[in-house]
Amino acid sequence: MPASHLSGRPFLQVPGPTNVPERVLRAMDRAVIDHRGPEFAALTKQILPLLRRVFGTTTADPILYPASGTGGWEAALVNVLAPGDRVLAFNHGHFSAQFAQTARNLGFDVDEVPLRWGQPLDPAVLEAKLKADARNANAPSSYKLVLAVQNETSTGVLSDVGAVRRAIDAARHDALLIVDAVSALGSTPFEFDEWRVDVALAGSQKGLMLPPGLAVLCIGPRAKAAAETGGSPRHFFDWRPILRDNAAGFFPYTPATLLLFGLREALTMLVEEERLENVYARHARLAAAVRAAVGAWRDAGLGILCESDAHHSPTLTAVTMPPGIDSDTAIKHARERFGLSLGVGLGQIKGKVLRIGHLGALNELEVLGTLGGVELALRECGVPLTLGAGVAAAQRSFVNAPADPASARDTARGQSAEPAKRPAAAEQPHRPTALTTP
């Protein structure tokens, strides 16, 4: 039966766009207002301070564009780099590779370091590259910028941005740091000031619980200074007139008015009602349960692509398939048979993984329903897993190992308040290495 004819609500469990809460939908279901009037100015002045709290800053400035995260990439690059400037990037997944390609397409000189798809950005490799570059700091080819992806959406790997900053400091290099936080912001801690990030960027359609349509940036003092004295030819993505007009609550372009009403509602829910520390703890709790479920499927040949327990994403899990099973076939079956949408494998891991999104407006019961649907789809596609094994493992995770706000924040900082209790042997994830060759 086609998914369009299935009863009940569809399960959208891709790693973004995510489910939009009813409250946010209702906040956007209203008449459009004058974007040059006082009501709109008040809306903008409510949104920007809330965004600062999500980015973890008291000094940097949020910037909004009616665009996607890809537009955010371009805006971040053209404001701080001149044509021909040298960029250091790392390829450890589809989106880190595309970020580097965007810089290359815009005329910048990109030094792209290949890593395994399944590993995080390696701070030791970064430090070594920057130290070698710093010895020739006066050369025209010196790195002006480091690109980092906090949460690689194609592989389910969370990199330690604090460790990236420490590596830059250890190399005594003054390169700017741009961080893609598209599938992390609003779901796991981001510490713009503490990590001394220069530009961070995200989109509206993931942890911020909105439809696609907004690129959300945050820019620090060094990035603003670079834009004032340099940058590339630009017009729409020039953030200087946006900063100027935002001071009065306006924009130099026609803004996505209704999305901004939704953004205010979503930020109110995340920051003022649930509160960010609880949001992060919820995401950590849901992610741990999904990983426990995949561990229970290990005997059927499934595993987790992420190579390191310390770097599991809190927002999605990339599940590797057993030999002979095409993940695209399982994903298609889940969508058509059960109304369950899962993320496909991208790039070099197409057909080899399915991605379970567990971010945004989501709770324990919805995760259990998702896992039940994944089990049904895989079983009907020939994977010999035991029905209910993953669901039961997730239930045990919810009952026995609730995450607390402090542990969620420590995990995002690359620290651990105390070692996490490892799941029972039946719930240990198997991590095949065959998929990680770049």
C-alpha positions as CSV (number, residue, x, y, z in Angstrom):
1,M,0.0,0.0,0.0
2,P,1.5,3.4,-0.9
3,A,2.5,5.4,2.2
4,S,0.1,8.2,1.2
5,H,-2.8,5.8,1.9
6,L,-1.5,4.6,5.3
7,S,-3.5,5.6,8.3
8,G,-1.9,7.4,11.3
9,R,0.8,10.0,11.1
10,P,3.9,9.5,9.0
11,F,7.2,9.1,10.9
12,L,9.8,11.6,9.7
13,Q,13.0,10.2,11.1
14,V,15.6,11.5,8.7
15,P,18.3,13.6,10.3
16,G,16.5,16.8,9.1
17,P,14.2,18.2,8.2
18,T,12.7,17.2,11.6
19,N,9.1,17.2,12.9
20,V,7.7,20.7,13.5
21,P,5.8,21.0,16.8
22,E,2.1,22.0,16.5
23,R,2.9,25.2,18.5
24,V,5.4,26.3,16.0
25,L,3.1,25.5,13.1
26,R,0.3,27.6,14.8
27,A,2.8,30.5,15.4
28,M,3.4,30.6,11.7
29,D,-0.3,30.3,10.7
30,R,-1.1,34.0,10.8
31,A,-1.3,37.1,8.6
32,V,1.9,38.5,7.2
33,I,2.9,41.8,8.9
34,D,4.8,44.8,7.6
35,H,8.5,44.0,7.9
36,R,9.2,47.7,8.2
37,G,6.9,48.2,11.1
38,P,7.3,48.3,14.9
39,E,5.7,44.8,15.5
40,F,8.3,43.2,13.3
41,A,11.2,45.2,14.9
42,A,10.0,43.8,18.3
43,L,10.0,40.3,16.9
44,T,13.6,40.6,15.7
45,K,14.7,42.0,19.0
46,Q,13.2,39.0,20.9
47,I,14.8,36.4,18.6
48,L,18.4,37.6,18.5
49,P,19.1,37.4,22.3
50,L,17.6,33.9,22.4
51,L,19.8,32.8,19.5
52,R,22.9,34.1,21.4
53,R,22.0,31.7,24.2
54,V,21.7,28.7,21.8
55,F,25.1,29.6,20.3
56,G,26.6,30.0,23.8
57,T,27.7,33.6,23.4
58,T,27.3,37.0,25.0
59,T,29.6,38.8,22.5
60,A,28.9,37.5,19.0
61,D,26.1,38.5,16.7
62,P,23.5,36.1,15.2
63,I,22.8,36.6,11.5
64,L,19.8,35.3,9.6
65,Y,19.4,34.7,5.9
66,P,16.4,33.2,4.0
67,A,18.5,30.3,2.8
68,S,19.6,26.8,3.6
69,G,22.7,25.6,5.4
70,T,24.5,25.6,2.0
71,G,23.7,29.3,1.8
72,G,25.2,29.6,5.3
73,W,28.4,28.0,4.0
74,E,28.7,30.6,1.3
75,A,27.9,33.5,3.5
76,A,30.5,32.5,6.1
77,L,33.2,32.1,3.4
78,V,32.7,35.2,1.2
79,N,32.6,37.6,4.1
80,V,36.0,36.6,5.5
81,L,38.0,35.3,2.6
82,A,39.4,37.0,-0.4
83,P,39.8,35.2,-3.7
84,G,42.8,32.9,-3.6
85,D,43.0,32.7,0.2
86,R,44.1,29.4,1.5
87,V,41.7,27.1,3.5
88,L,42.4,24.0,5.6
89,A,39.5,21.5,5.4
90,F,38.9,17.8,6.4
91,N,37.0,15.2,4.4
92,H,35.4,12.8,6.9
93,G,31.9,12.7,5.5
94,H,29.6,13.9,2.7
95,F,29.0,17.4,4.3
96,S,32.6,18.1,5.3
97,A,33.5,17.3,1.7
98,Q,30.8,19.5,0.3
99,F,31.8,22.4,2.6
100,A,35.3,22.1,1.2
101,Q,34.0,21.9,-2.4
102,T,31.9,25.1,-1.8
103,A,35.1,26.9,-0.8
104,R,36.8,25.6,-3.9
105,N,34.0,26.6,-6.2
106,L,34.1,30.2,-4.8
107,G,37.7,30.6,-5.8
108,F,39.6,29.8,-2.6
109,D,42.6,27.5,-2.4
110,V,41.5,24.5,-0.4
111,D,43.9,22.0,1.2
112,E,41.6,19.1,1.9
113,V,42.8,16.4,4.3
114,P,41.2,13.0,3.7
115,L,40.1,11.0,6.8
116,R,38.0,7.9,7.2
117,W,34.2,8.3,6.9
118,G,33.3,7.3,10.5
119,Q,36.1,9.1,12.4
120,P,35.9,12.6,13.8
121,L,38.1,15.5,12.8
122,D,41.5,14.6,14.2
123,P,43.0,17.5,16.3
124,A,46.5,16.0,16.1
125,V,46.4,16.1,12.3
126,L,45.1,19.7,12.5
127,E,47.8,20.8,14.9
128,A,50.5,19.2,12.7
129,K,49.2,20.9,9.6
130,L,49.0,24.3,11.3
131,K,52.5,24.0,12.9
132,A,54.0,23.3,9.5
133,D,52.1,26.3,8.0
134,A,53.0,28.6,10.9
135,R,56.7,28.1,10.1
136,N,55.9,29.9,6.9
137,A,53.4,32.4,8.4
138,N,54.6,35.2,6.1
139,A,54.1,33.2,3.0
140,P,51.2,34.2,0.8
141,S,49.9,30.7,0.9
142,S,49.4,30.6,4.7
143,Y,46.1,29.2,5.9
144,K,43.5,32.0,6.6
145,L,40.8,29.7,7.7
146,V,40.0,26.2,9.2
147,L,36.7,24.5,8.3
148,A,35.2,22.2,10.9
149,V,32.0,20.2,11.0
150,Q,30.8,19.7,14.5
151,N,28.3,16.9,13.7
152,E,28.8,15.1,10.4
153,T,25.3,14.3,9.3
154,S,26.3,11.7,6.8
155,T,28.2,9.5,9.3
156,G,26.7,10.3,12.7
157,V,30.0,11.5,14.1
158,L,30.4,14.3,16.6
159,S,33.8,16.1,16.6
160,D,35.2,17.9,19.6
161,V,35.2,21.6,18.6
162,G,37.0,22.5,21.9
163,A,39.8,20.1,20.9
164,V,39.9,21.8,17.5
165,R,40.4,25.2,19.2
166,R,43.1,23.7,21.5
167,A,44.9,22.4,18.5
168,I,44.9,25.8,16.8
169,D,46.2,27.4,19.9
170,A,48.9,24.8,20.4
171,A,50.1,25.5,16.8
172,R,50.1,29.2,17.6
173,H,48.3,29.9,14.4
174,D,45.9,32.8,13.8
175,A,43.6,31.1,11.3
176,L,39.9,31.9,11.6
177,L,37.7,29.0,12.7
178,I,34.4,28.4,10.9
179,V,32.2,25.6,12.4
180,D,29.3,23.9,10.6
181,A,26.8,23.1,13.4
182,V,23.9,22.4,11.1
183,S,22.8,19.1,12.7
184,A,24.1,20.0,16.2
185,L,22.8,23.4,17.1
186,G,19.9,23.3,19.5
187,S,20.5,19.6,20.2
188,T,23.9,19.4,21.8
189,P,25.9,22.2,23.5
190,F,27.6,24.8,21.4
191,E,30.1,27.1,23.2
192,F,30.9,29.9,20.8
193,D,32.7,32.1,23.3
194,E,34.5,29.3,25.2
195,W,35.7,27.6,22.0
196,R,36.6,31.0,20.5
197,V,34.8,30.2,17.2
198,D,34.8,32.9,14.6
199,V,31.8,31.9,12.6
200,A,29.2,29.2,13.3
201,L,26.4,28.3,11.0
202,A,23.3,26.1,11.1
203,G,19.9,25.7,9.4
204,S,16.3,26.1,10.7
205,Q,15.2,22.6,9.9
206,K,17.0,20.4,12.4
207,G,17.4,21.1,16.2
208,L,15.6,24.4,15.9
209,M,12.4,22.5,15.0
210,L,11.4,24.7,12.0
211,P,10.7,24.0,8.3
212,P,13.7,24.5,6.0
213,G,14.3,28.1,4.9
214,L,16.6,29.9,7.3
215,A,20.4,29.9,7.4
216,V,21.4,30.8,11.0
217,L,24.9,32.2,11.6
218,C,26.8,33.6,14.5
219,I,29.8,35.8,13.9
220,G,32.5,36.9,16.3
221,P,34.7,40.0,16.5
222,R,37.6,38.6,14.3
223,A,35.2,37.6,11.6
224,K,33.5,41.0,11.7
225,A,36.8,42.7,11.4
226,A,37.9,40.5,8.5
227,A,34.6,41.4,6.7
228,E,35.2,45.1,7.2
229,T,38.7,45.1,5.7
230,G,38.4,42.2,3.1
231,G,36.3,39.4,2.0
232,S,35.1,38.6,-1.5
233,P,32.8,40.4,-3.9
234,R,29.3,39.8,-2.4
235,H,25.9,41.4,-2.2
236,F,23.1,39.3,-0.8
237,F,25.4,37.5,1.6
238,D,27.2,40.6,2.9
239,W,26.4,40.6,6.6
240,R,27.5,44.2,7.2
241,P,24.1,45.8,6.2
242,I,22.3,43.0,8.1
243,L,24.2,44.0,11.3
244,R,23.4,47.6,10.7
245,D,19.7,47.1,10.2
246,N,19.3,44.5,12.9
247,A,20.3,47.1,15.5
248,A,16.9,48.6,14.8
249,G,15.1,45.3,14.4
250,F,15.0,45.2,10.6
251,F,16.7,43.5,7.6
252,P,18.1,44.9,4.4
253,Y,16.1,42.3,2.4
254,T,12.5,41.1,2.6
255,P,12.8,38.5,5.5
256,A,11.0,35.2,5.8
257,T,8.5,36.8,8.1
258,L,6.4,33.8,9.1
259,L,9.4,31.6,9.7
260,L,10.6,34.2,12.1
261,F,7.4,33.9,14.1
262,G,8.0,30.2,14.2
263,L,11.6,30.7,15.2
264,R,10.5,32.9,18.2
265,E,8.1,30.2,19.3
266,A,10.7,27.4,18.9
267,L,13.4,29.3,20.8
268,T,10.9,30.0,23.6
269,M,10.2,26.3,23.9
270,L,13.9,25.3,23.8
271,V,15.5,28.1,25.8
272,E,12.8,29.4,28.3
273,E,10.5,26.4,28.8
274,E,12.4,23.1,28.5
275,R,15.7,24.9,29.0
276,L,18.8,24.1,27.0
277,E,20.5,21.8,29.5
278,N,17.4,19.6,29.5
279,V,17.1,19.7,25.7
280,Y,20.7,18.4,25.5
281,A,20.1,15.7,28.1
282,R,17.0,14.5,26.2
283,H,19.0,14.2,23.0
284,A,21.8,12.3,24.8
285,R,19.2,10.0,26.3
286,L,17.4,9.3,23.0
287,A,20.7,8.7,21.2
288,A,21.9,6.2,23.8
289,A,18.7,4.2,23.4
290,V,19.1,4.1,19.6
291,R,22.7,2.9,19.9
292,A,21.6,0.2,22.4
293,A,19.0,-1.0,19.9
294,V,21.6,-1.2,17.1
295,G,23.9,-3.2,19.6
296,A,21.0,-5.7,20.0
297,W,21.0,-6.1,16.2
298,R,24.7,-6.9,16.0
299,D,24.2,-10.7,15.6
300,A,22.2,-10.0,12.5
301,G,25.2,-8.2,11.0
302,L,24.2,-4.6,11.6
303,G,26.5,-2.0,13.3
304,I,27.3,1.6,13.8
305,L,29.5,3.5,11.4
306,C,31.0,5.9,14.0
307,E,34.3,4.4,15.1
308,S,34.5,5.9,18.6
309,D,32.2,5.7,21.6
310,A,33.3,9.2,22.6
311,H,32.2,10.7,19.3
312,H,28.7,9.2,18.7
313,S,26.3,11.9,17.4
314,P,23.5,12.9,19.8
315,T,21.2,13.6,16.8
316,L,21.5,10.7,14.4
317,T,22.9,7.2,14.1
318,A,24.3,5.8,10.8
319,V,23.6,2.1,10.8
320,T,25.7,-0.2,8.6
321,M,24.0,-3.0,6.7
322,P,25.0,-6.7,6.7
323,P,26.5,-8.1,3.5
324,G,24.0,-8.5,0.7
325,I,21.5,-5.9,2.0
326,D,21.1,-2.6,0.1
327,S,20.1,0.1,2.6
328,D,18.2,2.0,-0.1
329,T,16.0,-1.0,-0.5
330,A,15.3,-1.2,3.2
331,I,14.6,2.6,3.4
332,K,12.2,2.4,0.4
333,H,10.4,-0.5,2.1
334,A,10.1,1.4,5.4
335,R,8.6,4.4,3.7
336,E,6.1,2.5,1.5
337,R,5.1,-0.2,3.9
338,F,5.1,1.7,7.2
339,G,5.2,5.4,6.5
340,L,8.6,5.6,8.1
341,S,11.2,8.0,6.5
342,L,14.9,7.2,7.2
343,G,18.0,8.9,6.0
344,V,19.8,7.4,3.0
345,G,23.5,6.8,2.7
346,L,25.3,9.6,0.9
347,G,28.4,9.6,-1.3
348,Q,30.8,6.7,-0.8
349,I,28.4,5.0,1.7
350,K,25.3,5.1,-0.5
351,G,23.5,1.8,-0.2
352,K,25.6,0.8,2.8
353,V,24.0,2.7,5.7
354,L,20.6,3.9,6.8
355,R,20.5,6.9,9.1
356,I,18.1,7.2,12.0
357,G,17.4,10.8,13.0
358,H,16.7,11.4,16.7
359,L,16.7,15.1,17.0
360,G,14.3,18.0,17.3
361,A,10.8,17.6,18.7
362,L,11.1,14.0,19.8
363,N,10.5,11.8,22.9
364,E,11.0,8.3,24.1
365,L,7.8,6.8,22.8
366,E,8.4,8.2,19.3
367,V,11.9,6.7,19.3
368,L,10.5,3.3,20.3
369,G,8.0,3.5,17.5
370,T,10.8,4.4,15.0
371,L,12.9,1.5,16.2
372,G,10.0,-0.9,15.9
373,G,9.4,0.3,12.3
374,V,13.1,-0.2,11.5
375,E,13.0,-3.7,12.8
376,L,9.9,-4.6,10.7
377,A,11.4,-3.1,7.6
378,L,14.7,-4.8,7.9
379,R,13.1,-8.2,8.8
380,E,10.9,-8.0,5.7
381,C,13.9,-7.2,3.6
382,G,15.7,-10.3,4.7
383,V,17.8,-9.3,7.7
384,P,17.6,-12.1,10.2
385,L,17.2,-10.0,13.3
386,T,15.0,-10.9,16.3
387,L,11.9,-8.7,16.3
388,G,11.7,-6.7,19.5
389,A,15.3,-7.0,20.4
390,G,16.2,-3.5,19.6
391,V,13.1,-2.0,21.0
392,A,13.7,-3.9,24.3
393,A,17.3,-2.7,24.4
394,A,16.1,0.8,24.0
395,Q,13.5,0.4,26.7
396,R,16.2,-0.9,29.1
397,S,18.4,2.1,28.2
398,F,15.6,4.5,29.1
399,V,14.8,2.8,32.4
400,N,18.4,2.2,33.6
401,A,20.5,5.0,32.2
402,P,18.8,8.4,32.2
403,A,21.1,11.1,31.0
404,D,21.5,14.2,33.2
405,P,22.1,17.8,32.0
406,A,25.7,17.9,33.2
407,S,26.7,14.7,31.4
408,A,25.3,15.9,28.1
409,R,27.3,19.1,28.3
410,D,30.5,17.3,29.3
411,T,30.1,14.9,26.4
412,A,29.8,17.8,23.9
413,R,33.0,19.3,25.3
414,G,34.9,16.0,24.8
415,Q,35.0,15.3,28.5
416,S,33.3,12.9,30.8
417,A,32.2,13.5,34.3
418,E,32.5,9.7,34.9
419,P,32.8,6.7,32.6
420,A,29.5,5.7,31.1
421,K,28.3,2.2,32.0
422,R,28.8,0.0,28.9
423,P,25.7,-1.9,27.7
424,A,25.5,-5.6,28.1
425,A,27.3,-7.7,25.6
426,A,24.1,-8.3,23.6
427,E,23.7,-4.5,23.2
428,Q,27.3,-3.8,22.1
429,P,27.4,-2.1,18.7
430,H,29.5,-3.9,16.0
431,R,31.5,-1.4,13.9
432,P,32.7,-2.8,10.6
433,T,35.7,-1.1,9.1
434,A,35.0,-1.9,5.5
435,L,32.9,1.2,4.9
436,T,35.4,3.7,6.3
437,T,37.9,3.8,3.4
438,P,37.9,7.2,1.9
